[in-house]
Amino acid sequence: MTVISTPQEYNQEDLYIDLEAITGHQLFLKCEGFNFAGSVKLKAATAMVEAAERDGLLTPDSILVESSSGNLGVALSVIAASKGYPFVCVTDSRCNLSARLLMEALGSQIHIVTDPAPVGGLLGARIDHVRALCASDDRYVWLNQYANPNNHMAHYRTTAPAIARAFPDLDVLFVGAGTTGTLMGCARYFRARHRRVRIVAIDTEGSTTFGHTPSRRMIPGLGTSIRPPLLDTSYVDEVVHVNELDTIRTCHRLARHGFVFGGSTGTVVSGATQWLAQRQEPVTAVAIAPDLGERYLETVYQTNWVQDLYGGDALQPRAVAVTVPTV
């Protein structure tokens, strides 16, 4: 029997799905969406809030504020409601409606940015809005998920050790790159253990994280328009960039087998499948699934939304190629 008193106490660490029958490759998917925030972001949110409390940055009068495309905003909404802090999430039009409604149900305020900044696009505009709020009232406390070391340390202490215990002979780990907190925490952990695990970052096309030219991205979660300060590419062995259409098709393929995952997970599985398809030798491979799919039912899983943005044949399979830039 498990008994908890706060929602951040519960997190399912040991659920993996064998995707070989779906992808044609031996690939285990670590599911991080089975908690009260519905995503891996609950770990980082908990670590950042608790560190701010220990450091005296958060007081009973404080107002939490953060920029988020959705999942971290939900995680902070859960924690803020549990601890009694007001929370303002600064997001943009790409944030899924269900995520916004969930944050509001938890008592959070939502500020939606619609005009991109000249430098940094919508993410830059969100960060500018957060900074303006902090400058207007010293009660605002910005945790800054993009630069906060507690973001990656949460995964150094929890996510990576759990994978190491479950897969002592792990050869390759696929991790999506958003703020790069999960990526950096896991990569640093396996480097510190002096055991060779290949770290493959999965990014989305149109993201500038690894030096690519920015372009339109419609699926929230992975990818950035500003290089994350947390990122240290010396810990990353390879990068695979995934087209959003491949993300959508992968989500639909997983759903046809009974697994409804979010866009970030679709991107990671697509990138991992592409990478594995180029290898002849068998490997022990794990990919991290950041979230589940309920928040994407009106977008990734909605035929009209997909076809309006990507064309009438968007859900038809297409041949893809791996891009593995030097990092």
Sequence and secondary structure as in RCSB ss.txt:
>XXXX:A:sequence
MTVISTPQEYNQEDLYIDLEAITGHQLFLKCEGFNFAGSVKLKAATAMVEAAERDGLLTPDSILVESSSGNLGVA
LSVIAASKGYPFVCVTDSRCNLSARLLMEALGSQIHIVTDPAPVGGLLGARIDHVRALCASDDRYVWLNQYANPN
NHMAHYRTTAPAIARAFPDLDVLFVGAGTTGTLMGCARYFRARHRRVRIVAIDTEGSTTFGHTPSRRMIPGLGTS
IRPPLLDTSYVDEVVHVNELDTIRTCHRLARHGFVFGGSTGTVVSGATQWLAQRQEPVTAVAIAPDLGERYLETV
YQTNWVQDLYGGDALQPRAVAVTVPTV
>XXXX:A:secstr
    SSGGG      EEE HHHHSS  EEEE   STTSBTHHHHHHHHHHHHHHTT   TT EEEEE SSHHHHH
HHHHHHHHT  EEEEEETTS HHHHHHHHHTT EEEEE S BTTTHHHHHHHHHHHHHHHH TTEEE  TTT HH
HHHHHHHTHHHHHHHH TT  EEEEE SSSHHHHHHHHHHHHTT   EEEEEEETT  TTS       S SS  S
S  TT  GGG  EEEEE HHHHHHHHHHHHTTT  B HHHHHHHHHHHHHHHT  S   EEEEE BBSGGGTTTT
T HHHHHHHH TTTTS           
